[in-house]
């Protein structure tokens, strides 16, 4: 079993920055695939950024503004979000894969508003 816990969300003004963190616990083994999804009110959950075998995937809407990174030794993944806009407002969910299944965090709220 793997538990994912996110932190770093909050209220920020347009143009501001936040850094989200997610740490996996419940295992000492490295989790190869980790990333971030988000769900805004009235919308389906969508991929934000993901570290997978041999590469990184970003949503087109965040590619030039967000950066995903991780510390493998800590099983921790980060999402640096710059140039935040109101349309980035959503609950951000950490995602990880440890064979044979996917795991999801509880989510952290990001609100971008004046």
Backbone as numpy.savetxt, mean C-alpha at the origin, in Angstrom:
# Nx Ny Nz CAx CAy CAz Cx Cy Cz
-0.33 -18.69 9.04 -1.16 -17.51 9.04 -0.28 -16.26 9.04
-0.73 -15.24 8.32 -0.01 -13.98 8.21 -0.97 -12.84 8.55
-0.50 -11.92 9.37 -1.26 -10.73 9.70 -0.54 -9.51 9.15
-1.27 -8.64 8.46 -0.73 -7.42 7.90 -1.31 -6.23 8.63
-0.45 -5.31 9.06 -0.89 -4.13 9.78 -0.34 -2.90 9.09
-1.25 -2.01 8.67 -0.88 -0.78 7.98 -0.84 0.39 8.96
-0.05 1.39 8.62 -0.02 2.63 9.38 0.42 3.76 8.46
0.23 4.99 8.90 0.70 6.14 8.17 -0.36 6.95 7.46
-1.59 6.49 7.47 -2.65 7.24 6.85 -3.02 8.46 7.66
-3.84 9.31 7.07 -4.27 10.51 7.76 -4.84 11.53 6.81
-4.98 12.74 7.30 -5.50 13.86 6.53 -4.34 14.72 6.05
-4.34 15.03 4.77 -3.28 15.84 4.20 -3.88 16.80 3.17
-3.27 17.96 3.01 -3.72 18.92 2.02 -3.29 18.52 0.62
-4.02 18.95 -0.40 -3.58 18.67 -1.77 -2.15 19.14 -1.99
-1.38 18.30 -2.67 0.03 18.57 -2.89 0.94 18.04 -1.81
0.37 17.57 -0.73 1.16 17.06 0.37 1.62 15.63 0.17
2.29 15.10 1.19 2.86 13.76 1.12 2.53 12.96 2.35
2.48 11.65 2.17 2.35 10.70 3.25 3.18 9.48 2.91
3.60 8.76 3.95 4.26 7.48 3.74 3.52 6.41 4.53
3.04 5.42 3.82 2.36 4.30 4.42 3.34 3.17 4.69
3.10 2.45 5.77 3.91 1.30 6.11 3.01 0.10 6.37
3.51 -1.06 6.05 2.79 -2.30 6.31 3.79 -3.35 6.73
3.54 -3.97 7.86 4.42 -5.01 8.37 3.65 -6.32 8.50
4.26 -7.37 8.00 3.68 -8.70 8.10 4.23 -9.40 9.34
3.35 -10.06 10.05 3.75 -10.83 11.22 3.09 -12.19 11.17
3.57 -13.08 12.02 3.02 -14.42 12.06 3.87 -15.45 11.34
4.94 -14.98 10.72 5.86 -15.88 10.04 7.24 -15.26 10.04
8.26 -16.12 10.04 9.63 -15.63 9.94 10.16 -15.75 8.53
9.36 -16.34 7.65 9.79 -16.52 6.27 9.52 -15.27 5.44
10.37 -15.04 4.47 10.23 -13.89 3.59 8.99 -14.05 2.72
8.22 -12.97 2.63 7.07 -12.93 1.73 7.53 -12.24 0.46
7.47 -12.96 -0.65 8.04 -12.45 -1.89 7.24 -11.30 -2.50
5.93 -11.40 -2.46 5.07 -10.44 -3.13 4.30 -9.61 -2.12
4.45 -8.30 -2.21 3.72 -7.38 -1.34 3.35 -6.13 -2.13
2.30 -5.45 -1.68 1.91 -4.24 -2.37 0.76 -3.54 -1.70
0.20 -2.58 -2.46 -0.86 -1.72 -1.96 -2.00 -1.64 -2.95
-3.20 -1.74 -2.43 -4.43 -1.49 -3.16 -5.20 -0.41 -2.43
-6.18 0.18 -3.10 -7.01 1.18 -2.45 -8.44 1.07 -2.93
-9.34 1.56 -2.09 -10.75 1.57 -2.43 -11.35 2.89 -1.98
-11.83 3.65 -2.95 -12.49 4.92 -2.68 -13.99 4.70 -2.57
-14.70 5.61 -1.91 -16.15 5.47 -1.80 -16.81 5.33 -3.16
-17.65 4.33 -3.30 -18.37 4.12 -4.55 -17.56 3.48 -5.65
-16.33 3.09 -5.38 -15.48 2.48 -6.39 -15.00 1.11 -5.94
-14.56 0.32 -6.90 -14.00 -0.98 -6.60 -12.55 -0.84 -6.15
-12.08 -1.83 -5.44 -10.69 -1.84 -5.03 -9.79 -1.93 -6.26
-8.73 -1.13 -6.25 -7.83 -1.09 -7.39 -6.38 -1.19 -6.94
-5.56 -1.70 -7.83 -4.13 -1.77 -7.57 -3.52 -0.37 -7.55
-2.69 -0.11 -6.57 -1.90 1.11 -6.51 -0.46 0.82 -6.93
0.17 -0.09 -6.24 1.55 -0.47 -6.53 1.80 -1.84 -5.94
2.65 -2.61 -6.61 2.88 -3.98 -6.19 4.28 -4.42 -6.55
4.95 -5.04 -5.61 6.24 -5.66 -5.84 6.00 -7.14 -6.05
6.35 -7.62 -7.22 6.16 -9.01 -7.57 7.46 -9.57 -8.12
7.44 -10.85 -8.44 8.63 -11.52 -8.95 9.26 -10.73 -10.08
10.43 -10.19 -9.82 11.21 -9.55 -10.86 10.77 -8.17 -11.30
9.79 -7.57 -10.62 9.37 -6.27 -11.08 8.44 -5.52 -10.15
8.05 -4.34 -10.62 7.16 -3.45 -9.88 6.04 -3.02 -10.80
4.83 -3.05 -10.29 3.67 -2.58 -11.03 3.09 -1.36 -10.34
2.78 -0.33 -11.12 2.10 0.86 -10.63 0.85 1.11 -11.44
-0.17 1.63 -10.77 -1.30 2.16 -11.50 -0.85 3.40 -12.28
-1.39 3.58 -13.47 -1.00 4.73 -14.28 -1.25 6.05 -13.55
-2.29 6.11 -12.75 -2.65 7.34 -12.08 -1.68 7.76 -10.99
-0.82 6.86 -10.54 0.11 7.18 -9.45 1.56 7.01 -9.84
1.83 6.56 -11.04 3.17 6.16 -11.45 4.22 7.25 -11.22
3.89 8.49 -11.47 4.84 9.59 -11.36 4.87 10.23 -9.98
4.05 9.75 -9.07 3.92 10.40 -7.77 4.20 9.48 -6.60
3.94 8.19 -6.74 4.09 7.24 -5.64 5.29 6.35 -5.88
5.90 5.90 -4.79 7.02 4.98 -4.87 6.85 3.87 -3.84
6.91 2.64 -4.31 6.81 1.50 -3.41 8.22 0.97 -3.13
8.44 0.54 -1.90 9.71 -0.06 -1.52 9.46 -1.03 -0.38
10.47 -1.83 -0.07 10.30 -2.77 1.03 11.61 -3.10 1.69
11.49 -3.58 2.91 12.61 -4.12 3.67 12.32 -5.60 3.82
13.01 -6.42 3.05 12.73 -7.85 3.06 12.97 -8.48 4.42
14.00 -8.03 5.11 14.31 -8.59 6.42 13.22 -8.37 7.44
12.44 -7.30 7.26 11.36 -6.98 8.18 9.99 -7.38 7.65
9.96 -7.90 6.42 8.67 -8.14 5.76 7.78 -6.91 5.86
8.36 -5.78 5.54 7.67 -4.50 5.60 7.70 -3.86 4.22
6.56 -3.32 3.82 6.46 -2.62 2.55 6.01 -1.19 2.82
6.53 -0.25 2.03 6.23 1.16 2.20 5.63 1.72 0.92
4.86 2.76 1.07 4.35 3.50 -0.07 4.55 4.98 0.21
5.50 5.58 -0.49 5.72 7.01 -0.39 4.81 7.70 -1.40
3.94 8.55 -0.91 2.95 9.21 -1.74 3.23 10.71 -1.74
3.58 11.23 -2.90 3.83 12.64 -3.08 2.80 13.25 -4.02
2.65 14.55 -3.93 1.72 15.23 -4.81 0.29 14.71 -4.68
-0.13 14.44 -3.46 -1.45 13.86 -3.24 -2.56 14.80 -3.70
-3.59 14.21 -4.27 -4.73 14.94 -4.78 -6.00 14.36 -4.19
-7.10 15.13 -4.21 -8.35 14.63 -3.62 -8.78 13.28 -4.16
-8.51 13.00 -5.42 -8.89 11.72 -6.00 -8.10 10.55 -5.44
-7.05 10.82 -4.67 -6.31 9.77 -4.00 -6.96 9.35 -2.69
-7.98 10.07 -2.27 -8.68 9.74 -1.04 -9.27 8.34 -1.14
-8.93 7.49 -0.19 -9.37 6.10 -0.21 -8.87 5.40 1.05
-9.38 4.21 1.25 -8.78 3.31 2.22 -7.71 2.52 1.49
-6.51 2.54 2.01 -5.38 1.85 1.40 -5.14 0.54 2.13
-5.08 -0.54 1.36 -4.93 -1.88 1.91 -3.58 -2.48 1.53
-2.93 -3.04 2.51 -1.71 -3.80 2.25 -2.08 -5.19 1.76
-1.28 -5.68 0.82 -1.48 -7.01 0.27 -0.17 -7.78 0.28
-0.26 -9.06 0.55 0.91 -9.92 0.51 0.52 -11.30 0.05
1.48 -11.98 -0.54 1.28 -13.37 -0.93 2.33 -14.23 -0.27
1.87 -15.21 0.44 2.72 -16.25 0.97 2.04 -17.57 0.65
2.70 -18.36 -0.16 2.10 -19.60 -0.64 1.44 -20.35 0.50
0.20 -20.76 0.29 -0.51 -20.80 -1.00 -1.62 -19.77 -1.16
-1.58 -18.63 -0.43 -2.72 -17.74 -0.49 -2.34 -16.27 -0.31
-3.33 -15.41 -0.60 -3.18 -13.97 -0.43 -3.62 -13.54 0.96
-3.04 -12.44 1.43 -3.40 -11.85 2.71 -3.66 -10.36 2.53
-4.57 -9.84 3.35 -4.95 -8.43 3.29 -4.94 -7.80 4.67
-4.50 -6.55 4.73 -4.58 -5.79 5.96 -5.96 -5.21 6.17
-6.15 -4.56 7.31 -7.43 -3.94 7.64 -7.66 -2.62 6.92
-6.60 -2.01 6.44 -6.70 -0.75 5.72 -6.37 0.45 6.58
-5.88 1.49 5.93 -5.62 2.76 6.58 -6.19 3.88 5.72
-6.89 4.80 6.35 -7.58 5.86 5.62 -6.62 6.97 5.22
-6.68 7.35 3.96 -5.96 8.51 3.45 -7.00 9.49 2.93
-7.00 10.70 3.48 -7.92 11.73 3.05 -7.13 12.95 2.60
-7.38 13.37 1.37 -6.70 14.53 0.80 -7.74 15.62 0.59
-7.64 16.69 1.35 -8.63 17.75 1.30 -8.06 19.02 1.88
-8.65 20.15 1.46 -8.26 21.44 1.99 -8.89 21.70 3.35
